[in-house]
Each structure stands twice: as C-alpha cells, then as structure tokens.
Amino acid sequence: MTTRLTTVEEAFLTVFPAYESTTSLDELRKNQYAGLDRDGHVYLDYTGAGLYAASQIKDHAALLLNNTFGNPHSTNPTSLAMTRLVEQTRAYVFDFFNASPDEYEVIFTLNASGALKLVGESYPFGPEGRYLLTFDNHNSVNGIREFARGKGAKVFYAPVIPPDLRLNDHILESLLASATPDAGNLFAFPAQSNFSGVRHSLAWIERAQQKGWEVLLDAAAYAPTNRLDLGRWHPDFVTLSFYKMFGYPTGVGCLIARKQALAKLHRPWFAGGTITVASVQADRYYLHGGSEAFEDGTLNYLSLPAVQIGLRHIAAIGLDKIHTRVHCLTGWLLTELTKLRHGNGAPLVRIYGPLESKNRGGTVTFNLFDPDGQFIDHRLVERRANEAGISLRTGCFCNPGGGELALGISAEELTNCMVTADKRVTFDDFRRCMDAKSTGAVRVSLGLVSTFGDVQRFICFVRWFKDIQAEKYC
C-alpha cells in the first residue's frame, strides 16, 4: 500500500512540481492543526469555513488574560485600551489588502452578509436606477434585489454559461451599457464563485465603473487563497468574512468601501455608536462620518484583536504559498475525478464548472451518477462521507443561480414548484416536485493545510460508488 501511494504521489509531483515549494505547510499542519490527523479528519469544507491554528487561540487568550478591556464607546482607561486595539486591527486590514486609508474606509460587521446588507439597505436605488448582478452569486447578494425593487429600481441578471459556468462577456458588456446617467447603478459579482470555484475577472471592476456603475465585489470565497490588492483593483465595495480566511474568530466580517461611494449611501435608521448627537424632543440625529456611521451598536470588540492575529498568521505563511498548494491539489483532484468510470464506461462524476485549474479556485462541485446515468442523491453521498470521516458540503450552497444553471433546472420548472397559494415551500416539497432532477450537489473545497493525502483519501471514497445502482441507496 505504501509503495502504491508513493507511486501515485510521484505522478502528482511530476504534473505539479510547484507543490514541493509548499512543504512547510505540512509541518504547519502537524504543529498548529494537529487535531486533523490526530482524529483522522479529512476536512474539505474550506469554502464553508477556514480552520484556526492553535497559536491563534493561545495568542488571543493571552491577550485577554493579561489585560483588562472595556467597551470602546467611552474614554476611561479600559475603554481606551480597547479602542487602540480596534484601530490597530482596522489599520492592519488596510495594510493586508493594500487599501489606502485616503481612498477606503474599513467597517467592521458581523460577517459578509452583514456587510452586504449595509450596502443594500443604504444604496441610493431609485426608479431610474439599476441593480445588475450575475446568476452566480451568494444569496446575500441576491437579497439586495429586494431593496432595489422596493425603491423602484430595475434588476438584471447576467448569465454564466454551462458547463464551465463562466460569464458571457458579450451579454455582460451589453448589460453594463444600460446604466442610467446620474442614477444609482450597482453591479455586484463574486471574485470567486462559492458554487463552481470560477474566478471571475477582476478587470470587470474598472470596465463597469467606466460605464457608470458602482461595483460591489463579494470577496468571501476569494480572499482565503488569493491576494486581493486594492492598490491594483478599486471596487467601490468589498465584503468578506474573516472566519473564511483563518477560522477564528467567527462573528466578524467587514465592508471595505471607497469613501466617495460610501458618501452616497443613506442609512435608513441610526443606532448606538453611529451618531454624534440624537434628540428625542428635537426629533433629530446626526451621524458620525466615515466607518463609525455604519458600525451599529457595540462592536464585537473582544474578538477584533483576534482578526489581527489571524491576518498576521496568514501573512507569515504567505498567501502565494497557500494559493500554489490549492492550485496544485485542485488540478490533481479534477484530473482524477474526471477519469472515474463505471464498468460500462459511463462517467461516475459530473463536475459543474471548469475541468482545469486555470482561473478557478479550490472549490469543486459535482454530482455522482450510477451506470445508467441516474444521479445519486447528494444527501446520501454526504451521509457516507460522514461515516468515512470526511467533512464536505451538499446542497446549493446559498447560490441558487449557479445551481439552477449547472443542474439544468428551467425557470418554468422552478416557477411551477414554488407557486403555492397557502403554505411555505419546504425543501422536501421542492424535491418531490423536481422528481427526477437533482436539487443540489456535492461540494469539496481545499485550503490552507489541505494535503495530497486528503485528496487521495477522498478520491478513494468516490471510487466506492463505482458500478452501484442509485436505487440501492434509497
């Protein structure tokens, strides 16, 4: 068995020799992420959440145990100590993303969804305005359409084209040409798809801005393994969650916003911490300038220093090294999955998205099919993976547009299944309505301390499904 594994690994290194430049990550995994190998985990859900290092927890705990911190909304000694740490963290976010404080503001939020909601509820949509987004978007980006429609703006979707699920450049160019001058025009797209792993070109940022759009870039799936240089690219709004990058802390994300775009937002309410003065009797309030006007209530201030600890951890490792490792492992995974066949020659795996690692990240989404071409229910695949100690994810991953196009589900089918006069549509209702079509998929995603062994163990797991009829799982 050892000889066979060595032979396979040698074949891998022949195709992806750059992997050897990332071997320091194996030692990092051994020392800082020991639970994975100790407990036999194969963690393949990095798009769902990054993993935290032991040193992050120790450093944060030491900071809290050796100091006394109070609510930063005051000027007493414990509050001022915390304020200094919050602003140090904010400054480090600027530095990590190479965002100039003269151009951008960093606003701390609960997560990427909270950052997206801030933009959606405050953006100056109007009857002449437009909200343009791609089919391939997280639901928190899709949800902004309800704010847009509520203010009378038109909503347009730019398609992605199967099987690679990349944008149709011609259609997107045409839609971008429809911006109404002097109206609120917002274009949103993910730097990397959380469904297919496609990295959409960041060149669309400038191209859209030249045509009169503000650009909202969802960087939640991109930032963990790619360098986002805001000195090179200048989106108006960037949203992300820090736990996606380094696991801990949860409950903290941010909106990085250009000052000129932020000045156009109109908040629909005010909260503690966002105002300089508010009066009950005078019935007036005045918002702070900059980031403070958007940080509602008290920040998750004890967690914020852990963000700086996490970012420093990633910086010390090197994003380029992480990117190289994920690129190599993803290329091998795609190659090996597409080779798998049943005894009759029928493919076992159907991948939704690009079959090569160029311009794509470490998220690989697929379904398994039996020898007769019938899909194997993704929930049953997950159940088997759980039994095998493999953490993956199934469903549509809060990206219904990408899933609908990948799975070949038409607008008519969706409308018929979702029109109910007197009740909510449950997932089981929807599943029964779709009948023979899959309503979801299996997603594996690679990250910071993924290894060749993780990938090989997963490939062996998938081989178990060869030549088994789908109905045997029911």
TAJO-V59375 format. One line per field, one symbol per residue. phi: phi as a letter, one per 30 degrees, with the letter a starting at -180 (. if undefined). psi: psi as a letter, one per 20 degrees, with the letter a starting at -180 (. if undefined). burial: b if it has 24 or more other ideal C-beta (glycine too) atoms within 12 Angstrom, else e. A space follows every 10 residues. Layout:
phi = ???
psi = ???
burial = ???
//
This chain:
phi = .ddddddddd dddddbdded dcdddddddd dcbddedeci dccbbdddad ccdedddddd dddddcbbbc eddabdeddd ddeddddddd dddeddchcd ddcccccdbd addddddedd dcdddaecdb bcbcedaddd deddeddddd ciddcbccdc cdddicdded ddeddddcec eicdbccbad dbddccidcd dddddddddd cjcdcccdcd ddddbbdccd dccbddbbba cddddbibdd ibbaccbded dddddbddab bejccdbbbd ddhbabdddi dddccdiddd dddddddded dddddddjdd ddedddeddd ededdddddd bdedjdddbc cckdcbddhb cdcbcabcbd ecicdceddd dddddeddic cbbbkcihbd dddddddicd dddddddcdb dbadcddded ddddhdcdca acbcbcaecd bededddddd ddeeddicde dddd
psi = gggggggghh gghhhmhihh ijhhhghggg hilhhghgjk qoollhhgpr qqqhhggggg ghghhjrpqr pilrjrghgh hggghghggg hhggggjlpp ihhqqppprh ahhhghhggg iiqlqrhirq oprqhnqqhh ghhhhhgghh jjqqpqppqq pqihkrqogg gggghhijpp qjroopppqp hppigiipoq pihhghhghh jjqqpooojg ighhjqoooj hgqlqhppqr phhhgkhpqr jpaqpopphh hhiiqopirr rpiiqgpqpg hilrqpqrrb hhiinpbprm hhhhhhgggg hhgghhgohh gggggggghg ggggghgihp qrhjiqqhpo poaqjriplq akpoprqqqr hjjpqpphhh ggghgghjkp oaqrbjkkmh ggggggikpr hgggghhiop hjrqorhhgg ghhidiqqja rppqpqbgkq rhhgghhggh ghhhipkpqh iii.
burial = eeeeeeebbe ebeeebeebe ebeebbebbe ebbeebeeee bbbbbbbbbb bbbbbbbebb eebeeeeebe ebbeeeeeee bbbebbbbbb ebbbebbebe eebbbbbbbb bbbbbbbbbb bbbbbbeebb bbbbbbbbbb bbbbbebbee bebbbbbbbb bbebbbbeee ebeebbebbe eebbbbbbbb bbbbbbbbbb ebebbebbbe bbbbbbbbbb bbbbbbbbbb eebbbbbbbb bbbbbbbbbb bbbbbbbbbe bbebbebeeb eebbbeeeee eeeeeebbee bbbbbbeebb bbbbbbbbbb bbbbeebebe bbbbbbbbbb bbbbbbbbeb ebeeeebbbb bbbbbebebb bbbbbbbbbb eeeebbbbbb bbebbeeeeb bbbbbbbbbb bbbbbbbebe eeebeebeee eeeeeeeeeb eeebeebbbb bbbbbbbbbb bbbbbbbbbb bbeebbebeb eeee
//
